Amino acid sequence: MTRATTVRAVLAAAVLLVSVFITLTMSPRLGLDLQGGTRMVLQAEDSDTAKADRESTDRTLEVLRGRIDSLGVMEPALTRSGEDRIIVELPDVQDPRKAAEVIGRTAQLTFHAVRGAGEPGGDGKGLTLPDEQGRELALGPVALSGAGVKEASASFDAQQGAGWTVSLDFHKDAGRDWTRLTGEAACHPVQDERRRVAIVLDQRVISSPQVSPTVSCGSGLPSGSTQITGSFSADEARELALLIEGGALPVPVEIVEQRTVGPTLGAAAIDAGARAALIGAAATALFIIVVYRLFGALAAVALAAYGVVSYAALVALGVTLTLPGLAGFVLAIGMAVDANVLVFERAREEYAGRPGKSLRASLAAGFKGAWTAVADSNVTTLIAAGLLFLLGSGPVKGFGVTLAVGVLASMFSALVIARALTEIAAYSRFVADYRGVNGIAIPGRVRTWLTRRDPQLMRSPRRWLTVSAVLVAVAVAGIVVRGVTLGVEFTGGRLVEYATSRPVDIETARNALAGAGFKDAEVTTAGAGDISVRTGELDNDGEHTLRAALAAEGGETTKVRDELIGPSLGDELRRNALIALAIAVCVQLAYLAVRFRWTFAVASVGALVHDVIILIGVFAWLGRTVDGVFLAALLTVIGYSVNDSVVVFDRVRELWTKTRRKPLAEVANRAVLQTVPRTVNTGMGALFILAALAVLGGDSLEDFALALLIGILVGTYSSVMTAVPAALLLERTSKVPPPARTRTPRARQRAGRRDPRDNGARV
């Protein structure tokens, strides 16, 4: 074995050992649908400056969402109930009392000048509060509020001996106010009370430092930043930083109810999802083994290792796992096949195209040739994941984390684990000599059929674009005519809780409601055996039908709560998600334009938009609900679409640089035919898992699996029949010259270099 193979094998073994240790010793954080959690009902109250109405309650909800994200609680559920109540559901919260304390804090941060004893309050807006030592401080009016704080962070100050502190950076205008405030305080003598600046949080002085003697009168602190000290512990400093950065609540809130709720999915639904995932993953592994023989089996081992590594990473990062998230995680196993398929198909090309080339050399060439496609497709996905995490919130942020972990783990699986295993196997004479064993020396049925037929798919690009335009028109017609059925996360609805005379199993209650026509209702246990039902718009007749369905199973049924609730995916969350997605697409567009050509980048994004519209249109025609689970599926389809297009355009670029004189349509047709085996095999790997989730996963995963099935089929079509024809038409109007011809080291060696002293002779 070579030294590089040994290094890969050792690295793979080390990562796997750590992953197995984490898997066996750490417990995952489960979401509300799998485990349940804590439900709190917050009552918004009037304040001196704001009234607790619908608008202020919605603003309060978004501030709370930011605080909960900062606490590290992913996939929370926040909804407005009525005009002035907020329902907060937190999965797997270890300390509900502490979470309630942080969530309920008003966090009104203000900065004041300190006045001398007996000095009047100026405009009458001053107040008197005890400082950190309990001494009374006469404070002037508010000189600066927490709204001017740009960033807050906790840090340990070892040099000054201040312990844990909170550093504040101000916005530009607020920085000027801070400079003016400290400049006025610096006009008083050292040790004078009036040289202090009071920092007040929720009517309590948390710090009142003196302005440094080095600061002269009127100049103030010019940095636009400051540091809050106050003998904080590490947890207190971090908590204060997230409260300040998250912003103050527009109105005070009071926790009027707190209880533990059960999972929204019953044990039967969870077991069905897990069983479907295992069957689908096994079918995918079997398919890869049939296609690529021994190397396929080694790739299946690498995929199992991918599952362990990515799961361990999610557990170590504390990511909350939900059932759609786990389904997406299992789907990623199918999509992780892509890198292995790319390598194996390139190795087949090398082996068949150059008779006499050894198996090891073909395999090395396969990894080298597939590297750019793997890197570019994964980088574009990581860009999207990073921006969704940084700019999104709630479920969008959680999806960004899961997506990024999946991408990094799949690259490690393919380029380190699978490569180490296949290179070790390639050293065996038995594997190298018997073509039916290794799987690389046989061309494959798809490649053989394409070689024999040689179809000219790109001869008329407008024909394919016309087909795509018709599909988009049909989808838009569905959206306009049938309309999009939005789920309760987007529209809000009704929350009703019932007490039954006989205990009712949650799965039994869910089946009873589904039989009565409430298939999309979320059913959970609430408190001591109560049944909580969350559904969309529901009139009184519908509520009577719902209660009767429960009464058939639980005997006398009494309604204990009935509230109208707002959407958990509110306007601001949806707006932030759309902004994050738009920025992610624009950054991907720029990256692809730099790595490829602007025509390729625009065509890839056009295919992405094509896929999104068709997926939404199909759901509109079918009358399926568009909810948070659909949103996760849609984001997955977007990543899949870009990946597919990048792989095809990477091959177009490679062939075009080698044959610049040939028409681009001919080059593109050849590139498409060469990548079709990869596209078919990758798509089949994902379809096995999705089919199992759709058929065996139960109602909870049916729409998720259906959305991904449609998305992958449409994405596979558009990456070839929409993106490539669009790029061909754009190239006809482009004035950018073809890419520069690249020559391999062997070609440069054959060409030699001309010595001017030897009349053109080669040296």
NUZA-751833 format. One line per field, with one value per residue (C-alpha): residue number from 1; x, z, y. Coordinates in steps of 0.02 Angstrom, whole numbers, plus 50000, padded with zeros to 5 digits. Layout:
! residues N
nr: c(NUM:...) $
px: c(X:...) $
pz: c(Z:...) $
py: c(Y:...) $
END
This chain:
! residues 763
nr: c(1:2:3:4:5:6:7:8:9:10:11:12:13:14:15:16:17:18:19:20:21:22:23:24:25:26:27:28:29:30:31:32:33:34:35:36:37:38:39:40:41:42:43:44:45:46:47:48:49:50:51:52:53:54:55:56:57:58:59:60:61:62:63:64:65:66:67:68:69:70:71:72:73:74:75:76:77:78:79:80:81:82:83:84:85:86:87:88:89:90:91:92:93:94:95:96:97:98:99:100:101:102:103:104:105:106:107:108:109:110:111:112:113:114:115:116:117:118:119:120:121:122:123:124:125:126:127:128:129:130:131:132:133:134:135:136:137:138:139:140:141:142:143:144:145:146:147:148:149:150:151:152:153:154:155:156:157:158:159:160:161:162:163:164:165:166:167:168:169:170:171:172:173:174:175:176:177:178:179:180:181:182:183:184:185:186:187:188:189:190:191:192:193:194:195:196:197:198:199:200:201:202:203:204:205:206:207:208:209:210:211:212:213:214:215:216:217:218:219:220:221:222:223:224:225:226:227:228:229:230:231:232:233:234:235:236:237:238:239:240:241:242:243:244:245:246:247:248:249:250:251:252:253:254:255:256:257:258:259:260:261:262:263:264:265:266:267:268:269:270:271:272:273:274:275:276:277:278:279:280:281:282:283:284:285:286:287:288:289:290:291:292:293:294:295:296:297:298:299:300:301:302:303:304:305:306:307:308:309:310:311:312:313:314:315:316:317:318:319:320:321:322:323:324:325:326:327:328:329:330:331:332:333:334:335:336:337:338:339:340:341:342:343:344:345:346:347:348:349:350:351:352:353:354:355:356:357:358:359:360:361:362:363:364:365:366:367:368:369:370:371:372:373:374:375:376:377:378:379:380:381:382:383:384:385:386:387:388:389:390:391:392:393:394:395:396:397:398:399:400:401:402:403:404:405:406:407:408:409:410:411:412:413:414:415:416:417:418:419:420:421:422:423:424:425:426:427:428:429:430:431:432:433:434:435:436:437:438:439:440:441:442:443:444:445:446:447:448:449:450:451:452:453:454:455:456:457:458:459:460:461:462:463:464:465:466:467:468:469:470:471:472:473:474:475:476:477:478:479:480:481:482:483:484:485:486:487:488:489:490:491:492:493:494:495:496:497:498:499:500:501:502:503:504:505:506:507:508:509:510:511:512:513:514:515:516:517:518:519:520:521:522:523:524:525:526:527:528:529:530:531:532:533:534:535:536:537:538:539:540:541:542:543:544:545:546:547:548:549:550:551:552:553:554:555:556:557:558:559:560:561:562:563:564:565:566:567:568:569:570:571:572:573:574:575:576:577:578:579:580:581:582:583:584:585:586:587:588:589:590:591:592:593:594:595:596:597:598:599:600:601:602:603:604:605:606:607:608:609:610:611:612:613:614:615:616:617:618:619:620:621:622:623:624:625:626:627:628:629:630:631:632:633:634:635:636:637:638:639:640:641:642:643:644:645:646:647:648:649:650:651:652:653:654:655:656:657:658:659:660:661:662:663:664:665:666:667:668:669:670:671:672:673:674:675:676:677:678:679:680:681:682:683:684:685:686:687:688:689:690:691:692:693:694:695:696:697:698:699:700:701:702:703:704:705:706:707:708:709:710:711:712:713:714:715:716:717:718:719:720:721:722:723:724:725:726:727:728:729:730:731:732:733:734:735:736:737:738:739:740:741:742:743:744:745:746:747:748:749:750:751:752:753:754:755:756:757:758:759:760:761:762:763) $
px: c(50000:50054:50084:49929:49818:49889:49854:49675:49646:49715:49614:49455:49481:49512:49356:49250:49311:49271:49100:49058:49110:48998:48854:48866:48896:48791:48602:48522:48410:48239:48108:47929:47865:47976:47988:47875:47938:47886:47740:47727:47585:47643:47523:47575:47536:47520:47672:47700:47752:47655:47488:47477:47385:47405:47547:47652:47622:47687:47844:47866:47853:47997:48108:48072:48117:48286:48316:48268:48385:48524:48487:48530:48352:48324:48157:48051:47868:47802:47625:47516:47356:47218:47268:47393:47451:47601:47619:47800:47843:48023:48087:48205:48231:48337:48293:48120:48127:48287:48222:48062:48164:48268:48119:48012:48141:48093:48277:48252:48432:48467:48619:48609:48717:48736:48687:48755:48666:48519:48544:48377:48331:48338:48182:48099:48128:48267:48250:48336:48399:48522:48691:48784:48833:48658:48695:48563:48606:48515:48504:48469:48352:48390:48540:48553:48445:48484:48416:48580:48682:48748:48827:48847:48966:49027:49213:49334:49448:49603:49721:49620:49558:49376:49322:49175:49117:48995:49067:48950:48974:48860:48783:48855:48727:48721:48912:48906:48780:48896:49043:48940:48879:49055:49126:49003:49041:49229:49205:49186:49331:49395:49298:49152:48986:48945:49094:49002:48888:48746:48697:48520:48434:48249:48255:48409:48584:48696:48854:48902:49085:49182:49251:49439:49547:49636:49476:49470:49315:49209:49309:49226:49262:49282:49279:49091:49103:49106:49120:48995:49074:48984:49057:48963:48978:49005:48822:48761:48874:48817:48635:48651:48737:48601:48464:48544:48583:48412:48329:48203:48027:47906:47788:47812:47755:47698:47703:47525:47544:47685:47667:47744:47668:47686:47756:47650:47689:47640:47756:47681:47719:47898:47925:47853:47971:48122:48073:48050:48218:48309:48225:48259:48442:48464:48384:48501:48653:48595:48571:48747:48819:48726:48790:48970:49001:49143:49177:48991:48997:49143:49045:48899:49016:49074:48891:48859:49011:48939:48781:48879:48991:48851:48739:48881:48915:48732:48728:48892:48830:48668:48557:48376:48320:48142:48059:48070:48249:48289:48203:48308:48460:48419:48387:48561:48630:48552:48620:48791:48801:48827:49012:49049:48951:49045:49212:49163:49091:49248:49354:49249:49281:49468:49473:49371:49449:49630:49658:49796:49773:49779:49635:49733:49777:49596:49532:49657:49607:49424:49452:49554:49429:49279:49360:49308:49127:49119:49202:49097:48931:48967:49035:48876:48773:48882:48860:48672:48680:48790:48679:48521:48600:48664:48512:48369:48289:48190:48170:48266:48419:48403:48394:48553:48648:48585:48625:48802:48841:48773:48877:49040:49011:48969:49129:49231:49143:49176:49348:49429:49337:49278:49442:49545:49439:49439:49626:49666:49555:49635:49804:49734:49782:49619:49514:49616:49613:49429:49322:49159:49220:49285:49139:49250:49305:49125:49048:48871:48707:48664:48834:48829:48656:48707:48867:48769:48628:48724:48566:48587:48490:48558:48527:48374:48387:48231:48126:48174:48150:47976:47935:48001:47899:47741:47774:47799:47640:47539:47613:47573:47396:47377:47437:47315:47164:47173:47272:47403:47335:47441:47463:47428:47611:47578:47396:47364:47208:47129:47196:47071:47106:46989:46975:46904:46821:46923:47109:47140:47303:47375:47385:47204:47151:47250:47171:46996:47021:47094:46940:46830:46917:47052:47202:47320:47277:47420:47373:47472:47448:47437:47450:47364:47295:47213:47211:47271:47218:47293:47211:47181:47026:46886:46707:46593:46514:46687:46732:46577:46627:46802:46738:46618:46761:46859:46705:46684:46851:46863:46684:46622:46731:46742:46822:46947:47028:46979:47091:47126:47313:47424:47549:47709:47797:47748:47774:47946:48008:47944:48020:48188:48182:48147:48285:48408:48360:48372:48544:48600:48545:48633:48795:48783:48755:48913:49015:48959:48993:49172:49203:49116:49038:48898:48792:48811:48770:48611:48556:48582:48479:48346:48333:48318:48173:48093:48100:48027:47879:47837:47846:47730:47614:47600:47554:47424:47345:47344:47271:47414:47457:47608:47678:47842:47882:47856:47973:48111:48080:48085:48253:48320:48259:48346:48512:48488:48447:48604:48712:48647:48675:48852:48901:48839:48919:49083:49092:49042:49184:49309:49268:49256:49432:49497:49399:49375:49349:49198:49023:48968:48806:48906:49018:48868:48782:48936:48948:48766:48785:48940:48852:48687:48749:48795:48628:48527:48622:48620:48435:48395:48490:48383:48221:48236:48237:48098:47986:48008:47967:47813:47743:47796:47827:47644:47544:47672:47803:47692:47691:47876:47924:47805:47879:48055:48007:47933:48078:48213:48126:48100:48275:48354:48259:48295:48482:48497:48348:48327:48495:48603:48486:48468:48658:48674:48554:48638:48808:48746:48725:48879:49036:49146:49275:49279:49382:49569:49632:49713:49846:49885:50065:50084:50027:50148:50287:50246:50241:50409:50484:50566:50748:50779:50960:50914:50802:50644:50714:50631:50724) $
pz: c(50000:49970:50111:50062:50073:50245:50305:50241:50326:50493:50483:50439:50584:50707:50655:50661:50835:50900:50815:50889:51062:51047:50983:51130:51268:51220:51203:51059:51083:51017:50950:51005:50877:50945:51130:51179:51289:51390:51343:51416:51391:51405:51437:51362:51473:51444:51485:51504:51322:51229:51231:51226:51060:50913:50835:50992:51034:50862:50888:51060:50983:50862:51002:51102:50951:50943:51128:51114:50965:51069:51211:51091:51080:50898:50818:50949:50912:50948:50906:50953:51042:51028:51041:51183:51222:51158:51164:51175:51153:51190:51147:51265:51384:51531:51649:51612:51757:51697:51518:51581:51677:51524:51406:51520:51558:51487:51456:51454:51449:51479:51513:51632:51697:51887:51979:52142:52309:52313:52132:52041:51903:51769:51665:51801:51712:51827:51956:52110:52116:52225:52146:52154:52336:52386:52395:52324:52156:52086:51899:51759:51614:51489:51385:51281:51264:51226:51050:51009:51048:50890:50969:51143:51191:51352:51384:51526:51567:51646:51618:51713:51841:51806:51783:51666:51577:51438:51295:51199:51026:50980:50815:50740:50810:50979:50984:50972:51115:51217:51183:51235:51394:51450:51398:51513:51656:51633:51675:51859:51977:52003:52140:52118:52103:51949:51855:51853:51715:51771:51664:51710:51660:51702:51834:51918:51914:51855:51836:51872:51823:51837:51679:51673:51736:51567:51481:51473:51492:51336:51237:51304:51252:51062:51029:51022:51137:51322:51445:51581:51739:51893:51967:51841:51829:51656:51638:51700:51577:51429:51480:51494:51324:51235:51320:51266:51089:51067:51106:51234:51237:51169:51313:51476:51479:51621:51619:51658:51623:51609:51580:51496:51332:51242:51067:50917:50840:50921:50948:50799:50681:50745:50727:50551:50501:50574:50490:50321:50339:50373:50229:50110:50162:50141:49967:49917:49978:49883:49724:49734:49763:49610:49500:49561:49636:49763:49753:49776:49935:49998:49956:50057:50205:50183:50180:50344:50414:50347:50445:50606:50580:50534:50676:50801:50737:50756:50933:50982:50915:51013:50858:50894:50793:50725:50619:50456:50503:50528:50364:50279:50366:50295:50124:50134:50145:49975:49907:49981:49854:49725:49759:49753:49591:49513:49556:49497:49331:49297:49338:49215:49079:49111:49113:48953:48861:48885:48859:48966:49106:49276:49398:49525:49395:49333:49510:49548:49387:49437:49604:49519:49380:49496:49621:49540:49521:49701:49768:49669:49704:49889:49906:49829:49953:50099:50047:50053:50220:50299:50243:50298:50470:50485:50414:50453:50618:50696:50579:50438:50551:50606:50426:50386:50525:50471:50288:50324:50435:50302:50163:50261:50322:50146:50075:50212:50179:49992:49983:50136:50196:50027:49943:50076:50063:49872:49858:49980:49880:49715:49775:49773:49615:49625:49625:49484:49371:49382:49295:49364:49543:49552:49462:49376:49228:49168:49075:49145:49052:49040:48970:48847:48784:48762:48671:48549:48516:48531:48542:48493:48637:48617:48430:48462:48633:48605:48599:48776:48839:48763:48860:49020:48988:48965:49130:49220:49142:49202:49377:49381:49322:49471:49590:49516:49488:49636:49754:49878:50035:50175:50337:50511:50528:50395:50426:50610:50666:50823:50978:51077:51230:51295:51451:51425:51552:51489:51449:51261:51181:51074:50920:50942:50956:50800:50699:50760:50705:50538:50508:50547:50414:50520:50441:50461:50643:50768:50919:51082:51264:51379:51567:51660:51516:51420:51230:51138:50956:50844:50675:50540:50523:50619:50642:50783:50683:50644:50829:50874:50746:50816:50995:50943:50862:51025:51128:51026:51097:51266:51328:51398:51324:51403:51320:51438:51319:51153:51078:50909:50872:50750:50631:50704:50542:50558:50436:50501:50501:50324:50268:50346:50267:50095:50116:50171:50024:49899:49963:49959:49778:49730:49813:49727:49563:49591:49640:49487:49375:49441:49437:49271:49159:49189:49061:49158:49322:49256:49177:49343:49441:49305:49324:49513:49494:49368:49497:49639:49535:49472:49646:49720:49569:49585:49769:49720:49590:49714:49853:49969:50118:50108:50286:50381:50325:50144:50174:50229:50074:49962:50032:50004:49823:49793:49852:49746:49590:49604:49635:49479:49369:49434:49392:49212:49184:49260:49123:48989:49045:49048:48871:48801:48859:48767:48605:48580:48392:48404:48414:48593:48561:48512:48665:48779:48705:48738:48917:48951:48886:48993:49152:49123:49208:49362:49360:49343:49478:49602:49574:49596:49760:49829:49755:49848:50015:49967:49903:50068:50167:50060:50068:50242:50337:50377:50357:50450:50313:50161:50103:50143:50039:49899:49887:49877:49749:49636:49669:49628:49468:49409:49465:49369:49213:49230:49260:49087:48985:49054:49118:48972:48832:48921:48931:48745:48698:48816:48743:48570:48636:48749:48694:48820:48729:48757:48904:48878:48819:48958:48924:49036:49100:48984:48833:48877:48894:48722:48644:48720:48720:48573:48590:48485:48463:48381:48236:48322:48381:48537:48701) $
py: c(50000:50177:50300:50401:50246:50206:50384:50376:50208:50269:50431:50336:50215:50357:50455:50298:50252:50427:50422:50252:50314:50467:50361:50241:50369:50521:50530:50626:50777:50728:50847:50872:50748:50608:50642:50786:50926:51078:51188:51363:51487:51668:51812:51979:52128:52314:52421:52607:52622:52486:52399:52209:52193:52074:52175:52191:52007:51956:52062:51984:51811:51846:51913:51756:51649:51733:51703:51520:51497:51576:51456:51315:51247:51199:51160:51252:51286:51462:51516:51664:51615:51743:51926:51925:51748:51650:51461:51405:51220:51172:50997:50907:51054:50997:51140:51211:51334:51415:51421:51503:51632:51680:51680:51786:51921:52090:52134:52323:52385:52570:52681:52829:52969:52965:53124:53186:53171:53290:53343:53363:53242:53375:53346:53244:53079:53020:52881:52814:52634:52537:52500:52334:52365:52419:52606:52721:52802:52952:52924:53045:53009:52870:52923:52765:52609:52428:52453:52539:52382:52300:52147:52074:51934:51855:51835:51802:51948:51870:52018:52148:52023:52068:51888:51856:52013:52060:52162:52278:52352:52496:52548:52707:52831:52743:52747:52936:52941:52830:52946:53097:53011:52958:53128:53218:53099:53127:53312:53266:53227:53050:52957:53076:52984:53087:53012:52844:52777:52664:52514:52461:52298:52281:52420:52345:52421:52280:52385:52566:52585:52747:52824:52797:52942:52942:53003:53192:53301:53308:53180:53023:52845:52847:52661:52641:52493:52455:52313:52267:52198:52135:51975:51868:51681:51606:51559:51729:51821:51715:51732:51922:51932:51835:51938:52101:52044:51964:52129:52186:52120:52251:52211:52114:51932:51823:51633:51581:51395:51269:51082:50932:50874:50708:50681:50731:50561:50397:50251:50160:50304:50318:50130:50134:50274:50184:50020:50107:50194:50031:49940:50085:50097:49909:49916:50057:49959:49805:49906:49977:49802:49734:49876:49888:49714:49711:49897:49926:49821:49925:50083:50014:49991:50171:50228:50137:50227:50390:50357:50331:50484:50604:50542:50562:50738:50787:50716:50801:50969:50951:50962:50922:50771:50768:50635:50735:50776:50592:50551:50683:50610:50438:50514:50592:50415:50384:50547:50512:50371:50509:50537:50350:50331:50477:50397:50222:50284:50386:50233:50130:50260:50254:50063:50045:50193:50141:49954:49885:50011:49930:49929:50033:50164:50172:50191:50330:50418:50399:50487:50623:50650:50656:50773:50938:50884:50822:50979:51104:51018:51005:51181:51254:51153:51208:51390:51368:51276:51409:51553:51463:51440:51619:51709:51591:51546:51404:51254:51339:51358:51177:51119:51217:51125:50954:50989:51049:50899:50781:50858:50856:50678:50616:50693:50610:50445:50448:50527:50449:50292:50225:50270:50183:50025:50018:50055:49915:49796:49850:49784:49607:49511:49412:49573:49649:49497:49446:49576:49506:49535:49713:49797:49927:49821:49796:49945:49936:49917:50102:50147:50002:50052:50235:50187:50078:50202:50368:50478:50662:50739:50916:50933:51042:51127:51233:51075:51028:51205:51204:51045:51126:51283:51179:51089:51254:51324:51173:51194:51380:51341:51223:51358:51486:51374:51254:51364:51309:51226:51297:51200:51261:51318:51451:51496:51466:51376:51310:51222:51118:51010:50874:50769:50594:50480:50331:50337:50349:50296:50435:50324:50272:50455:50499:50359:50407:50588:50535:50427:50578:50683:50767:50682:50830:50866:50864:50759:50757:50714:50866:50857:50715:50614:50758:50754:50910:50933:51067:51088:51218:51324:51237:51297:51244:51104:51036:51046:50944:50812:50808:50788:50650:50553:50560:50516:50356:50298:50384:50394:50560:50697:50870:51021:51103:51229:51307:51441:51517:51511:51602:51523:51449:51498:51680:51823:51868:51689:51662:51826:51783:51610:51683:51813:51679:51569:51712:51763:51581:51564:51727:51672:51503:51595:51698:51545:51446:51596:51606:51418:51389:51523:51646:51553:51390:51478:51559:51395:51302:51429:51425:51236:51259:51382:51262:51121:51227:51288:51114:51037:51169:51154:50965:50982:51113:50998:50852:50960:50912:51021:51135:51140:51139:50962:51014:51161:51041:50934:51087:51142:50966:50967:51134:51063:50906:51008:51115:50961:50875:51027:51053:50874:50891:51061:51002:50869:50996:51110:50967:50907:51084:51127:50974:50998:51185:51171:51058:51136:51162:51066:50912:50931:50953:50800:50695:50762:50722:50544:50517:50577:50485:50324:50424:50516:50356:50261:50406:50436:50252:50250:50392:50325:50159:50249:50370:50231:50139:50298:50333:50155:50099:50261:50297:50457:50562:50537:50515:50696:50716:50564:50613:50788:50718:50586:50720:50836:50709:50652:50831:50881:50738:50790:50976:50958:50878:50936:51112:51173:51112:51174:51342:51357:51316:51455:51579:51537:51589:51767:51765:51854:51764:51656:51467:51405:51391:51223:51122:50992:50846:50825:50675:50777:50917:50788:50716:50888:50932:51105:51189:51244:51402:51350:51184:51240:51179:51013:50939:50931) $
END
